[in-house]
Amino acid sequence: MCVLYVGEVALPGGKAEEGDKDDADTAKREAEEEIGLDPELVNVVTVLEPFLSKVSVLFKNSLTELKLFSGDCLRYLFCITLN
């Protein structure tokens, strides 16, 4: 276990690459690469203000809406404070 990140939420992410159009494009690409999420199922509502983690890593997060179809299920849903 890495003690630097105890209590922090881990989500797909990574660095922007040359072919990415913007931060939203980077988020969609990374989610597809890391967890197989189809970018066509993702609607990026907005990109949130960047912030530094407690170990000085800059994060650029986005608020997204997933387009799930009938028959699909959501296994887990949780909320975190954004401030």
Backbone torsions as a table, in degrees:
resi	resn	phi	psi	omega
1	MET	NA	137.8	177.9
2	CYS	-90.8	110.2	-174.5
3	VAL	-68.9	-14.1	178.3
4	LEU	-67.9	-23.5	-173.8
5	TYR	-115.3	17.4	179.7
6	VAL	-59.6	130.0	177.6
7	GLY	84.3	-1.5	179.5
8	GLU	-96.2	149.1	178.8
9	VAL	-82.2	135.3	178.7
10	ALA	-108.1	122.2	178.8
11	LEU	-128.8	161.8	178.1
12	PRO	-58.1	143.4	178.3
13	GLY	179.1	171.3	179.5
14	GLY	171.6	-169.2	-176.5
15	LYS	-84.7	151.7	174.4
16	ALA	-65.7	146.2	176.6
17	GLU	-116.5	164.0	-174.5
18	GLU	-53.0	-37.5	-177.3
19	GLY	-80.7	-8.0	-179.1
20	ASP	-72.2	132.4	180.0
21	LYS	-74.7	-36.2	-176.4
22	ASP	-163.5	-175.6	-178.4
23	ASP	-62.5	-36.5	178.9
24	ALA	-64.0	-41.5	178.5
25	ASP	-63.4	-41.0	177.1
26	THR	-61.1	-44.8	-179.2
27	ALA	-61.7	-44.0	179.4
28	LYS	-64.1	-43.8	-179.6
29	ARG	-63.6	-45.6	-179.2
30	GLU	-63.7	-40.9	179.1
31	ALA	-64.8	-36.8	177.2
32	GLU	-66.9	-45.0	-178.9
33	GLU	-65.0	-41.0	-171.4
34	GLU	-88.8	-35.2	-177.9
35	ILE	-128.7	6.8	175.8
36	GLY	74.3	21.2	-179.5
37	LEU	-75.4	121.7	180.0
38	ASP	-65.6	119.3	-179.0
39	PRO	-58.4	-24.6	178.9
40	GLU	-69.4	-17.0	179.7
41	LEU	-91.6	1.4	-174.1
42	VAL	-113.5	127.9	172.5
43	ASN	-114.2	112.7	178.9
44	VAL	-79.1	113.5	-178.3
45	VAL	-75.1	-46.4	178.8
46	THR	-162.8	156.6	172.7
47	VAL	-99.0	127.2	-176.4
48	LEU	-82.2	166.6	178.3
49	GLU	-61.9	135.5	177.0
50	PRO	-64.1	151.0	175.7
51	PHE	-146.1	157.9	177.7
52	LEU	-94.9	132.9	175.9
53	SER	-74.3	175.8	-179.8
54	LYS	-68.1	-11.6	176.0
55	VAL	-110.9	24.1	173.9
56	SER	63.1	38.5	173.0
57	VAL	-102.9	128.3	-179.8
58	LEU	-80.4	126.3	178.9
59	PHE	-114.1	137.3	171.7
60	LYS	-119.6	107.5	-175.8
61	ASN	-102.1	158.5	176.2
62	SER	-130.3	148.5	173.8
63	LEU	-95.4	122.2	-174.9
64	THR	-125.8	159.4	175.4
65	GLU	-120.2	130.3	178.5
66	LEU	-97.1	134.5	178.0
67	LYS	-93.2	95.7	179.5
68	LEU	-98.0	142.5	-177.8
69	PHE	-100.4	161.8	179.1
70	SER	-55.8	139.9	-177.3
71	GLY	95.2	-20.6	176.4
72	ASP	-78.6	154.2	177.2
73	CYS	-131.4	153.9	177.2
74	LEU	-105.6	117.5	-174.7
75	ARG	-75.9	-45.2	-177.3
76	TYR	-137.0	143.2	173.9
77	LEU	-138.6	131.4	177.2
78	PHE	-143.3	159.5	-179.3
79	CYS	-118.0	144.3	174.0
80	ILE	-130.7	152.8	178.7
81	THR	-75.4	135.7	-178.0
82	LEU	-94.6	6.7	178.6
83	ASN	-121.4	NA	NA
